[in-house]
């Protein structure tokens, strides 16, 4: 299976669309067969899921993302695991074991009273959504 992990500053990014790059990981028979670092081509709700599908991604792992992004990924048959906030090596080990579990999205900026596309009041550490 091919996974795309959202990355920023060499850690899992807390917001899907704002990651610097995706770490693509192919796992077969509980082993990492291939990894590839792919730059984020830009935060566009429709083109990003299509881009990932073209790269063969079957599952996205991220700290968080909005409902619209999740829906667009689902349209391309891409699963999502959210709420991931652990060291990368731990996440990879859990993927190999098949034990990585998601939680609630760590990015709640899409659920504010200001509306789904208003990001100006949401901060994740040093990262603005």
Residue frames relative to the residue before (quaternion, step in Angstrom):
aa qw qx qy qz dx dy dz
X 1.0000 0.0000 0.0000 0.0000 0.00 0.00 0.00
X 0.2865 -0.7480 0.5742 0.1695 3.55 -1.07 0.75
X 0.1405 -0.7795 0.6099 0.0258 3.52 -0.83 1.16
X 0.1619 -0.7272 0.6532 0.1351 3.54 -1.28 0.50
X 0.1202 -0.7849 0.6066 0.0385 3.55 -0.65 1.16
X 0.3808 -0.7204 0.5299 0.2349 3.58 -0.77 1.03
X 0.0590 -0.8271 0.5584 -0.0232 3.58 -0.76 1.06
X 0.0553 0.7506 -0.6567 0.0483 3.53 -1.21 0.75
X 0.8320 -0.0177 -0.0406 0.5529 3.57 -0.76 1.07
X 0.6424 -0.5752 0.2909 0.4146 3.57 1.02 0.94
X 0.6310 0.4318 -0.3610 0.5338 3.57 1.14 0.71
X 0.6264 -0.5264 0.3984 0.4145 3.57 -1.22 0.36
X 0.3972 -0.7429 0.5016 0.1970 3.52 -0.79 1.11
X 0.4434 -0.7211 0.4812 0.2277 3.54 -1.03 0.84
X 0.7652 0.2356 -0.1597 0.5774 3.60 1.25 -0.11
X 0.5344 -0.6902 0.4059 0.2706 3.54 -0.57 1.28
X 0.7748 0.4032 -0.2121 0.4383 3.59 0.55 -1.12
X 0.7099 0.4593 -0.2559 0.4687 3.57 1.18 -0.43
X 0.3891 0.7171 -0.5007 0.2893 3.59 1.19 0.24
X 0.5164 -0.6226 0.4891 0.3263 3.56 -1.23 0.51
X 0.7942 -0.0794 0.0944 0.5950 3.52 1.01 -0.87
X 0.3816 -0.6679 0.5833 0.2608 3.51 -1.39 0.21
X 0.2350 -0.7197 0.6320 0.1654 3.53 -1.01 0.83
X 0.1743 -0.7861 0.5884 0.0739 3.55 -0.47 1.25
X 0.0282 -0.8027 0.5942 -0.0427 3.53 -0.80 1.06
X 0.1821 -0.7571 0.6203 0.0946 3.54 -0.89 1.02
X 0.0269 -0.7938 0.6072 -0.0215 3.56 -0.72 1.10
X 0.0701 0.7682 -0.6295 0.0933 3.51 -0.87 1.10
X 0.8491 0.0338 -0.0526 0.5244 3.57 -0.98 0.86
X 0.6652 -0.5528 0.2746 0.4201 3.55 0.97 1.01
X 0.6298 0.4784 -0.3483 0.5032 3.56 1.19 0.64
X 0.4349 -0.6437 0.5578 0.2920 3.54 -1.19 0.65
X 0.2010 -0.8103 0.5451 0.0766 3.55 -0.58 1.18
X 0.8034 -0.0424 0.0779 0.5887 3.57 1.10 -0.72
X 0.0599 -0.7583 0.6461 0.0632 3.54 -1.18 0.62
X 0.0052 -0.7816 0.6234 -0.0195 3.53 -1.19 0.63
X 0.2733 -0.7403 0.5960 0.1485 3.54 -0.98 0.92
X 0.0175 -0.8083 0.5865 -0.0489 3.58 -0.64 1.18
X 0.4293 -0.7152 0.4956 0.2421 3.55 -0.70 1.11
X 0.5028 -0.6243 0.5078 0.3156 3.56 -1.09 0.76
X 0.3364 -0.7779 0.4921 0.1989 3.62 -0.57 1.08
X 0.7317 -0.3658 0.2275 0.5283 3.60 1.25 -0.08
X 0.4787 -0.6839 0.4841 0.2622 3.51 -1.13 0.76
X 0.2811 0.7084 -0.5967 0.2513 3.52 -0.11 1.34
X 0.5304 -0.7168 0.3631 0.2702 3.50 -0.53 1.30
X 0.7507 0.3879 -0.2236 0.4858 3.60 0.93 -0.80
X 0.7170 0.4721 -0.2804 0.4295 3.61 0.81 -0.90
X 0.6050 0.5782 -0.3669 0.4063 3.62 1.04 -0.60
X 0.6581 0.4726 -0.3321 0.4830 3.66 0.87 -0.74
X 0.6375 0.5199 -0.3285 0.4642 3.60 0.99 -0.78
X 0.6217 0.5432 -0.3232 0.4626 3.57 1.01 -0.86
X 0.6871 0.4780 -0.2854 0.4669 3.58 0.86 -0.97
X 0.6239 0.5291 -0.3391 0.4646 3.60 1.01 -0.75
X 0.6518 0.5133 -0.3106 0.4639 3.58 0.98 -0.84
X 0.6585 0.4818 -0.2953 0.4970 3.60 1.20 -0.51
X 0.5550 -0.6502 0.3700 0.3639 3.59 1.28 0.01
X 0.3735 0.7488 -0.4739 0.2743 3.58 1.27 0.25
X 0.1883 -0.7860 0.5834 0.0804 3.54 -1.01 0.94
X 0.7982 0.0871 -0.0304 0.5952 3.58 1.22 -0.44
X 0.2065 -0.7578 0.6096 0.1071 3.58 -0.99 0.94
X 0.1384 -0.7649 0.6261 0.0613 3.54 -1.02 0.90
X 0.1469 0.7939 -0.5671 0.1630 3.55 -0.73 1.11
X 0.5890 -0.5402 0.4560 0.3916 3.51 -1.29 0.26
X 0.8018 -0.1755 0.1378 0.5543 3.56 0.94 -0.81
X 0.0561 0.7625 -0.6444 0.0098 3.49 -1.40 0.26
X 0.5527 -0.6231 0.4515 0.3199 3.51 -1.25 0.42
X 0.6874 -0.4971 0.3554 0.3925 3.51 -1.31 0.36
X 0.6377 0.5356 -0.3378 0.4386 3.59 0.93 -0.81
X 0.6548 0.4995 -0.3156 0.4713 3.59 0.93 -0.85
X 0.6323 0.5260 -0.3296 0.4636 3.58 0.98 -0.82
X 0.6613 0.5106 -0.3039 0.4579 3.58 0.96 -0.86
X 0.6582 0.4984 -0.3122 0.4700 3.59 0.97 -0.82
X 0.6333 0.5094 -0.3370 0.4753 3.59 1.00 -0.74
X 0.6387 0.5321 -0.3217 0.4533 3.58 0.97 -0.85
X 0.6049 0.5632 -0.3520 0.4393 3.61 1.07 -0.70
X 0.7133 0.4015 -0.2328 0.5252 3.58 1.18 -0.60
X 0.5414 -0.6534 0.3861 0.3619 3.58 1.26 0.19
X 0.4815 0.6562 -0.4360 0.3840 3.57 1.21 0.48
X 0.3311 -0.7405 0.5577 0.1763 3.55 -0.80 1.08
X 0.2321 -0.7704 0.5829 0.1132 3.56 -1.27 0.44
X 0.0719 -0.7379 0.6684 0.0592 3.54 -1.12 0.80
X 0.0799 -0.8245 0.5600 -0.0126 3.57 -0.50 1.24
X 0.7271 0.4469 -0.3206 0.4109 3.51 -1.37 0.15
X 0.4440 0.6982 -0.4492 0.3371 3.56 1.25 0.36
X 0.1370 0.7710 -0.6013 0.1588 3.54 -0.62 1.21
X 0.4181 0.6665 -0.4899 0.3754 3.54 0.49 1.27
X 0.6431 -0.4935 0.3860 0.4403 3.59 -1.20 0.26
X 0.6251 -0.5908 0.3705 0.3507 3.54 -1.04 0.85
X 0.6674 0.5059 -0.3246 0.4397 3.61 0.84 -0.89
X 0.6299 0.5211 -0.3271 0.4740 3.60 1.09 -0.67
X 0.6384 0.5208 -0.3201 0.4677 3.58 0.99 -0.82
X 0.6563 0.5059 -0.3117 0.4650 3.58 0.92 -0.88
X 0.6394 0.5168 -0.3303 0.4637 3.61 0.95 -0.80
X 0.6620 0.4960 -0.3057 0.4715 3.59 0.95 -0.84
X 0.6172 0.5279 -0.3466 0.4693 3.59 1.06 -0.68
X 0.6518 0.5183 -0.3152 0.4552 3.58 0.91 -0.89
X 0.7053 0.4485 -0.2497 0.4889 3.58 1.04 -0.80
X 0.4136 -0.7096 0.4659 0.3293 3.56 1.24 -0.41
X 0.5751 0.6308 -0.3487 0.3869 3.58 1.22 0.45
X 0.4191 0.6995 -0.4864 0.3137 3.61 1.21 0.22
X 0.0723 -0.7999 0.5958 0.0021 3.55 -0.75 1.09
X 0.3875 -0.7215 0.5316 0.2162 3.51 -1.07 0.78
X 0.2185 -0.7233 0.6380 0.1486 3.49 -1.41 0.24
X 0.7284 -0.3401 0.3053 0.5104 3.55 -1.24 -0.40
X 0.6132 -0.5501 0.4251 0.3752 3.54 -1.18 0.60
X 0.3802 -0.7324 0.5230 0.2134 3.56 -0.94 0.90
X 0.6558 0.4318 -0.3047 0.5391 3.57 1.30 -0.09
X 0.0408 -0.8291 0.5576 0.0010 3.58 -0.47 1.15
X 0.3536 0.7677 -0.4803 0.2341 3.58 1.21 0.25
X 0.6465 0.5291 -0.3292 0.4401 3.59 1.13 -0.48
X 0.6963 0.4538 -0.2643 0.4894 3.55 1.25 -0.12
X 0.3964 0.7309 -0.4720 0.2931 3.57 1.22 0.31
X 0.6399 -0.5311 0.3957 0.3897 3.55 -1.28 0.27
X 0.6084 0.5947 -0.3430 0.3982 3.57 1.23 -0.41
X 0.6545 -0.5179 0.3217 0.4472 3.62 1.18 -0.26
X 0.6952 -0.5425 0.3101 0.3554 3.50 -1.27 0.54
X 0.7803 0.3432 -0.1952 0.4850 3.61 0.96 -0.66
X 0.5291 0.6144 -0.4263 0.4010 3.62 1.16 0.30
X 0.0693 -0.8393 0.5388 -0.0220 3.54 -0.45 1.26
X 0.5172 0.7208 -0.3911 0.2449 3.60 1.16 -0.30
X 0.7232 0.3963 -0.2878 0.4870 3.63 1.13 -0.02
X 0.6035 0.5665 -0.3468 0.4411 3.59 1.25 0.18
X 0.0094 0.8006 -0.5973 0.0462 3.57 -0.75 1.06
X 0.0977 -0.7502 0.6516 0.0547 3.55 -1.12 0.75
X 0.7901 -0.1858 0.0614 0.5809 3.54 -0.27 1.29
X 0.7925 -0.2341 0.1822 0.5329 3.63 -0.55 -1.09
X 0.6070 0.5866 -0.3187 0.4311 3.54 1.27 0.16
X 0.2032 -0.7728 0.5899 0.1159 3.57 -0.68 1.06
X 0.4651 -0.6738 0.4953 0.2903 3.58 -0.91 0.88
